Amino acid sequence: MKYAIVPVTPFQQNATVLWCPETMRAAVVDPGGDLDRILDVVRREGLTLERVLVTHGHIDHAGGVADLAERSGVPIEGPHLDDRFWIDGMPQQSRMFGFPDVRSFTPDRWLTGGDTVQVGNQLLSVIHCPGHTPGHVCFYHEPSRLAIVGDVLFQGSIGRTDFPKGDYDTLIASIRERLLPLGDDVAFIPGHGPMSSFGEERRYNPYVS
């Protein structure tokens, strides 16, 4: 699996273009905004966009989902149904955080733990990791040892849990029981900031070490 990280929105959220090198078919994970910058990567790499993937319903991750799916004519997959209240409240989030008017959406497929998502010939495993939001999911490509973890885990830190239906203990359990066991060698793309590995976070992250 190949990827390109595109920081978007004033929150510098890591939108990720993922693609299968065999078919050049791609997915965009968490297109929070700045869609032209994301689509420039799709065009530059000669990719065919086939779906939009969403880790959770916060506006910096999902604010551009409806527009990108409509512009590209592709389905939306994710997050877990438990984040529906966040997605339905997208217009309110828009006013709260000073974003231009942002539309809510209904995914073509809600995801749950144990599901798989296909990108070209590649399969991503879906891991439900509540805590930051109740419906947060992560995506894992085992052959590449690569995970996309949204706002669950960062280099040296973890996601906030002071939003509605966030829960600190649930978040820590998600990290320790569902992500770290994948292996120290697994690299991950967080929702913000630089990449890291589960091994680095196991050793040095004060929240989960």
C-alpha positions in Angstrom: 0.0 0.0 0.0 1.3 3.5 -0.9 0.2 6.7 0.8 0.5 10.5 0.8 -0.3 12.6 3.8 -2.0 16.0 3.1 -2.4 18.3 6.1 -5.7 20.2 5.7 -7.9 22.8 7.5 -6.6 25.3 10.1 -6.3 22.2 12.4 -3.6 20.7 10.1 -5.5 17.4 10.1 -3.7 14.6 8.3 -5.9 13.6 5.3 -4.4 10.5 3.7 -4.5 9.3 0.1 -4.1 5.5 0.1 -3.6 3.6 -3.1 -3.0 0.1 -4.4 0.2 0.1 -6.6 -1.1 -2.8 -8.6 -4.4 -1.1 -9.7 -3.7 2.6 -9.0 -7.1 2.7 -7.3 -7.3 4.9 -4.2 -9.2 5.9 -1.1 -9.0 9.2 0.8 -9.2 8.9 4.5 -10.6 11.8 6.5 -10.9 14.6 3.9 -11.6 17.3 6.4 -11.3 20.2 3.8 -9.0 21.7 1.2 -10.3 19.2 -1.3 -8.4 20.7 -4.2 -5.1 19.9 -2.5 -6.2 16.3 -1.9 -7.4 15.9 -5.5 -4.1 17.3 -6.8 -2.4 14.3 -5.2 -4.9 12.0 -6.8 -4.3 13.5 -10.2 -0.5 13.8 -9.8 -0.1 10.1 -9.0 -2.5 9.0 -11.8 -5.0 7.5 -9.4 -8.6 6.5 -9.7 -10.5 7.4 -6.5 -12.9 4.7 -5.5 -14.1 5.5 -2.0 -13.9 7.9 1.0 -13.1 6.5 4.4 -13.9 8.2 7.7 -12.3 7.5 11.1 -14.7 9.7 13.1 -17.3 12.5 12.9 -15.3 15.5 14.0 -15.4 18.4 11.4 -11.6 18.6 10.9 -11.7 14.9 9.7 -15.1 14.8 8.0 -16.0 18.3 7.0 -15.1 17.7 3.3 -16.6 14.2 3.1 -20.0 15.0 1.5 -18.4 17.3 -1.1 -15.6 14.9 -2.1 -18.0 12.0 -2.4 -20.4 14.1 -4.5 -17.6 15.6 -6.7 -16.0 12.2 -7.3 -19.1 10.0 -7.4 -17.7 7.5 -4.9 -19.2 5.9 -1.8 -18.5 6.8 1.8 -17.5 4.1 4.3 -17.2 4.8 8.1 -17.2 5.6 10.8 -19.0 3.4 13.3 -22.7 4.1 13.7 -22.1 5.4 17.3 -20.7 8.6 15.7 -23.9 9.4 13.8 -24.7 12.2 16.3 -21.4 14.0 15.4 -22.1 13.7 11.6 -25.7 14.8 11.9 -24.5 17.8 13.9 -21.9 18.9 11.2 -23.7 22.2 10.6 -23.5 23.0 14.3 -19.8 22.0 14.4 -19.3 24.3 11.4 -20.6 27.3 13.3 -18.8 26.4 16.5 -15.3 26.1 14.9 -15.7 28.9 12.3 -15.7 26.6 9.2 -17.6 27.5 6.1 -21.0 25.8 5.9 -20.3 22.1 6.1 -22.9 19.5 5.1 -23.7 16.4 7.1 -23.9 13.0 5.2 -25.0 9.5 5.6 -22.3 6.9 4.9 -23.0 4.3 2.3 -21.7 1.8 4.8 -21.3 2.2 8.6 -18.3 0.2 9.8 -17.7 -1.9 12.9 -14.7 -3.8 14.3 -13.8 -6.9 12.2 -15.0 -5.4 8.9 -12.7 -5.0 5.9 -12.5 -2.3 3.4 -11.1 -2.8 -0.1 -8.8 -0.4 -2.0 -7.9 -1.8 -5.3 -6.5 -5.3 -4.6 -5.6 -4.4 -1.0 -7.7 -5.1 2.1 -7.8 -2.9 5.2 -8.9 -4.2 8.5 -11.4 -2.1 10.5 -10.7 -1.7 14.3 -13.3 0.0 16.4 -11.4 2.2 18.9 -13.9 4.2 21.0 -12.8 6.8 23.6 -12.1 10.0 21.6 -15.5 9.5 20.1 -17.7 6.5 20.6 -17.7 5.5 16.9 -14.1 6.1 16.1 -12.5 3.4 13.8 -8.9 2.8 12.7 -7.7 1.2 9.5 -4.9 -1.4 9.4 -3.1 -2.8 6.3 -1.3 -5.8 7.7 1.0 -6.5 4.7 2.4 -3.0 4.9 2.4 -2.9 8.7 0.6 0.5 8.5 -2.3 1.8 10.5 -4.3 5.0 10.2 -5.5 5.9 13.7 -7.2 9.2 13.4 -7.3 11.0 16.8 -6.9 7.9 19.0 -3.1 8.1 19.3 -0.4 10.6 18.5 3.4 10.8 18.8 3.8 11.2 22.5 0.2 11.9 23.2 -3.4 10.6 22.9 -6.8 12.0 21.7 -8.9 14.3 23.8 -11.7 12.8 25.7 -13.5 16.0 26.9 -15.9 16.1 23.9 -19.5 14.7 24.3 -19.4 10.9 24.8 -15.6 10.8 25.1 -14.1 8.6 27.8 -10.5 8.5 28.9 -10.5 4.9 30.3 -12.2 3.6 27.1 -9.6 5.4 25.0 -6.7 3.9 26.9 -8.2 0.5 26.6 -8.7 0.9 22.9 -5.0 1.7 22.5 -3.6 -0.9 24.8 -5.9 -3.8 23.8 -6.6 -3.1 20.1 -3.7 -1.2 18.6 -0.5 -1.9 20.5 -1.0 -5.7 20.2 -0.7 -5.3 16.4 3.1 -5.1 16.9 5.9 -2.7 17.8 6.9 -2.5 14.1 3.6 -1.1 12.9 3.9 2.5 11.8 0.9 4.7 12.1 -0.5 7.9 10.6 -2.2 10.0 13.3 -4.9 12.5 12.7 -2.4 15.3 13.5 1.4 15.6 13.6 4.2 13.3 12.6 4.0 9.5 12.1 5.3 7.2 14.8 5.2 3.4 15.5 3.4 1.5 18.2 6.8 0.4 19.6 7.9 4.0 20.0 4.7 4.9 21.8 4.8 1.8 24.0 8.2 2.8 25.1 8.0 6.6 25.4 4.4 7.8 25.4 3.6 8.7 29.0 -0.1 7.9 28.6 0.3 4.3 27.4 3.8 3.2 28.2 
